[in-house]
Amino acid sequence: KITRRLAVEEQMQQAVDSNEFEVYYQPKIDITSGHIIGAEALLRWTNSALGSVYPDEFIPIAEQTGLINPIGQFVVKEAFEATKEWNSNFDETFVIAVNLSPKQLKDPQFVLSVKESLHRIKISPACVEMEITEGILMGDHSYINDALNELYILGIKIALDDFGTGYSSLSYLRKYPFDILKIDRSFIHDITAISSNKELTSAAIAMAHSLNLKVVAEGIETTEQLNLLKEMKCEYG
């Protein structure tokens, strides 16, 4: 395990400069209309020595080594430029979602760099969502609160990702300026087969709506799942 970690870390040092990272885009649809209204930017890495390295492996190492900051800047740049193209050619309201790590939020220059990227690439803050997981909020650090509020003031939407898989403290929804709640794919996968998943998903959607939050269901794969979520009045998938 140590040998593998060292190999991943060594190769990652040069991966940014060598353009080995790529951003893939998972479409987000309006469940009622079926139209694509945005996408989530997902980072992928293929290395000549290691082959395909999955994010579950390289992201934690990037966070521990500090490489997550330049990698995060790369994702923001790529995602914003793609959004600019989609805004111009297809739909001016197309929204891109980008995942954030704790290290990025801790960087005092992060919000400024996002603001500069918006200005340079010329896309509206309303076309950007920043996603964080519940685990980031556990420490209750002031810098996270400050960064999220600054992003919110800029006009960027804030999403709570993977809701239901970790700590699920409802106080987070009250304390932080969230616009969107994302229900984890583990609930959606069995939503038509396991009644408890169905009931929990329905309750999460109702709770989010009572707080004026929009809801995204992750990992919809079947028509049955889609139709059930439509009945539950889930906005996006």
N, C-alpha and C positions, 0 to 999 in steps of 0.2 A: 504493500500500500504506500509506503514511504517512497519507494523507487518510482511508482506511478505518479505520485503527487509531484515529485521533483521534476519528472519529465514533462508533465503538463505545465508546471510553472515556468520551466525553461523555454518551452516552445511558445508559451503565451507572451513572453517578453517581446518576441519579434513578430507575433501574429498581427498586431495592429499595423506596424510598419509595412508588413508584407501583404496587407489587404486580404488576409485569410478569413476574416470575419465577414459574414453576410447577414443581411436583415431580410427575413421572410415576413409575409403579411397574412394573418388569418382574418378572413372577412367577418365583419359584424353586420347582421341584418336587422331590419325592422320586422319583428315577428308578425305584425298585422299585415303589412303590405308585401313582405318578402323581398323588398329592395335592399341592396347593399348600401349602407349609410356610413360605413367606416371600416377600420381594420385595426388589429393589434400588431405592433411591431415585435417580432420574435428573433432573438439573436441565435445564429447557428455558426459553428466553427468546424471546418475540415482542414486537417493538418497533414502534410506530406509524410511525417514520421509516425503520427498517432492515429491517422484516419479521422473519422467523425468522432468528435468529442461532445458529449451531451451537456446541455446547460446545467443540469443537476450536479455535474461534476466540476465544470470549470468556473461557474459563477461564484460558488463559495471561496474557491482559491483566489479568484480575482478580487473578491472583497477583502480577504485577509492580507493580500499583498499590496493593496492600493491600486491595482491595475483597473479596478472597476470604474474609476473616474475617467481615464482616457477612453475606455471601451464604451462607457455610458455616453460620452460626448459624441463618439462615432455613431451610436444608435440614434441619438437625437438628430444629428445632422442628416443621416440617411433617411430617417422617417419624415422629417420636416420637408426635405427636398421631394420625396415621393408624394407627400400630401399636396405640396404646391402644384405638382404636375396633375394630380387627380382633381384638385380644385379647378385648375384652368381648363382641363379637357373634358371633365365629366360632370362634376357637381361641386359647386362652391361651398357647400355645407359639409363635405366629406370630413370625417373626424378620425384622427390617428390616436391610438392609445400606446403609451410607453411605460414600461415598468421601471420603478425606481428602487434603488438599494439604500440601506441606512447610510453607507459611506457617502453617497451622492448628496443626501440631505444634510449631512454633517459638513460638507464642503461649503465654506462661506461664499465661494464664487459661483456656486451651482445656479442659483436663481438668476444671477446676472448673466451667466452664459446662455441660459435658456432665453432670456429676454433679448439678448443680442442676436441669437439664432433666429428668433421670430422676426426681428427687424431686418436682418440681412437677407433671409430667404423670402420674406414678405408673405407670411401666412398669418391669419388671425388667431389670437389665443383661444378663441371659441372653437377652433378646429383641433384643439389639443386636449387630451386627457392624460393625466399622470396617475399611475396605479401604484398603490402600496399594499403590502400584506399586513395582517393583524399583528404579526410578530414584531414588526418595526415599532409599533406603538407601545409595546410592553414596558419599555424603560421609562416612558413618560418624560422624555427629554425635551427641554425647552427649545432646542435648536430644530427639532422636528416640527413642533408646533409653529415656530416662526417661519420655517421654510414653506410649510403647507399654506399658511396664511398669505405669505407673499405671492405664491403661485396663484392662489385663489383671487387675490386682489388684481393680479395681472389679467384675469379672465379665463384662466385655464381650469378645466374641470378636474376634480379630484375623485378618484374611485378607490373603494376598499375592495381589494382583490381576495379571491379564495375564501369568501365568507363561509363559515361553518366548519372549517377544517381544524382550526386551532383554538384560539382563546375566546373568540366571539363575545367579547365584552360589549354589551349594549352602550356602555358609557362612552366608548370610542365614537359611536355614531352621533352622540350628543355633543361631544367635546370638539371634534375636528370638523372642518368645513367640507364634508363629503357631498358630492352630487349624485354619485352612482354606487350601487351595491352589486358586486359580482358574486353570484352563487357558484361554488366550486363544482367542477365537472363530476366529482364523485357522487354528488346527489343526483345530478341529471342523468347519469349513466343508468341508474336503476329506478328512475322516477315512475316508470310504468309498471314495474314489477314488484317493488317494495313499498308498501303503503306508508311506512314511516317516512321514507324519503319524500314521497308525494306530499304528505302533510307538513313536513318541515319546510319544504320548498314553498308551499302555498303560504305558510305562516311568515316566512322570511319576506316574500313578495308583499304581503299585506302590511307587514311592519314597515318595510322600506317606503311604501306608498304613503303611510300615515306620517312619515317624516319628510315627505316631499322628495324622496330619492327615486331615481330611475333604476331599473333592474336589468342586469345582463345575466343570462344563463349560459354558462360555459360548456362547451363540448356536446352540443346537440348533434345527434347522428342519425336519428330516425324520424319519420313523419309522425309517428305516434307521440314521441317526445315533444315535437314541435306543436302539435295540435293541443296537447295537454297544457303546455306553457301558454299557448294563446288563450285557452279557457281561463287560466289563472291571471290573465292580463299582464304577463311579463312583457316588457317593451322590446327588449333586444336579445339576440342570441349570437 
